[in-house]
Amino acid sequence: MARILSMDYKQIIADSWKYTQANKRIVYWLGFIPSILTTSVGVGYVAYQIFAFKKSYLFDNSETSFMRDVVNFGWDFISTHASLTVPLIIVSVIIFLLWTYSPAFCEAAAVQALARARNGQKSGLGVGIKHGLFSSLPLFELHLILKTFGPFAMVTEAGFVLRNLNVEIFKLLAIPFAVATLIGLFLKLLFTYADMYIIIDGEGIISSMKKSIKLVVLSWQQTLLITILMVIIGVRVVIQAVLVFFIPGILLLLGGYLASLALNIAILIVFGILGVASLLLAAYLGGVIDIFSYAVWTFTFLDLTSQKEVSARDVEIHTDDDVTTSSIQTAPLQTAPNLKVDPSLNPPDSSGNIPGLL
């Protein structure tokens, strides 16, 4: 079996984008829906960090932290609306479970649909959900392990130290946080294909990590180039999103300021609608990028794993097509030299006995 050393990156990108555009149901159900939750939580998290830093000793030096204000507000609301306590707890638990588990489930379903479509099998939303359900739990466990020590977690912990402790302690821990962040990025690169091994091949968590490291090391050029291309595409999308949301963001800030002055309900409603529309648009863009990213890495994984690994026993023959074929070369058989027979030697007699031997 031949091993192709080159990979058509442009074709992989083109096929991934073509699939994303042609499967709107998958983009909507497996991209847009979970993106609403992640985007909403992300906006809330950023808002919390901004207000928490504002009330810290770095800026206002408030007597109470923003976390205490949030807890007090929630406790007062529950105290005055005791009948809503149980429904709010149930809704909060459901939202929390959806936010934590739905990304892994939707990724597993999307990758299953992508891999089966790539291999010419029957595919679609239902097929992806049916087969992705079995691999979503191990995938969730893998994400839980990796995100615990990921760069985002390190940045969050660094912000907590800076906000609640003094600057001197933060300076002491800055280098360990930076090293941990770099290690997290490196591990993320090594475990690039761990998701695919779990979803497509049904491997366990530890086995998928080992095989992902091996595949990344053996195909580090292809993996690194695809990673760079995805980063470039992601940066371009972020810039476009910033330009798209710049004007609505200015309008929202202006509307909030005017509403605080005039206390006009109509202004609050109008800019509230604009805020929700911006959130939905951001979630849709995030969902499209998620499905496109799944497609790129799924197609790359299938191409890399379909190629035969050349062992030390194989001999590579390089052709003009930049294709390497493995074959076993054997030396030509050496024929025995012509031997001259002395006619004086008597051949064996008819009984099969050699003359001179008893």
Secondary structure, 3 states (H helix, E strand, C coil): CCEECCCCHHHHHHHHHHHHHHCHHHHHHHHHHHHHHHHHHHHHHHHHHHHHHHCCCCCCCCCCCHHHHHHHHHHHHHHHCHHHHHHHHHHHHHHHHHHHHHHHHHHHHHHHHHHHHHCCCCCCHHHHHHHHHHHHHHHHHHHHHHHHCCHHHHHHHHHHHHHHCCHHHHHHHHHHHHHHHHHHHHHHHHCCCHHHHHHCCCCCHHHHHHHHHHHHHHCHHHHHHHHHHHHHHHHHHHHHHHHHHHHHHHHHHHHHHHHHHHCCHHHHHHHHHHHHHHHHHHHHHHHHHHHHHHHHHHHHHHHHHCCCCCCCCCEEEECCCCEEEEECCCCCCCCCCCCCCCCCCCCCCCCCCCCCCC
